[in-house]
């Protein structure tokens, strides 16, 4: 088993952003359980996480997300 490298500040910030996104989505009734920092970026020590993977969702979640985004756009 490979030793885990210490996380960079950018990695910590990316994970915090994922947490904030999950919390904000839950507050409007949307749950995307697969939200995460794109794991492909962790292969290179020099890479800075710049992609958030939103994952897949079911039709109900997609509909709820459309409702929330559409309501926000109307404001």
JOCOR-V775459 format. One record per pair of residues at least 4 apart in sequence whose C-alpha atoms are under 8 Angstrom apart, sorted by the first residue. I is the first residue (numbers start at 1). J is the second residue. Records with the same first field share a line. If there is no record, write none. Layout:
I=J / J
This chain:
7=11 / 12
8=12
9=13
10=14 / 48 / 49
11=15 / 48 / 49
12=16
13=17
14=18 / 37 / 49 / 50 / 52
15=19 / 36 / 37
16=20
17=21
18=22 / 35 / 36 / 37 / 52
19=23
20=24
21=25
22=26 / 31 / 32 / 33 / 35
23=27
24=28
25=29 / 30 / 31 / 32
26=30 / 31
28=68
29=64
30=61 / 64 / 65
31=61
32=54 / 55 / 56 / 57 / 61
33=55
34=53 / 54 / 55 / 56
35=52 / 53 / 54 / 55
36=52 / 53 / 54 / 55
37=49 / 51 / 52 / 53
38=42 / 49 / 50 / 51 / 52 / 53
39=43
41=47 / 48 / 49
42=47 / 49
43=47
57=61 / 62
58=62
59=63
60=64
61=65
62=66
63=67
64=68
65=69
66=70
67=71
68=72
69=73
70=74
71=75
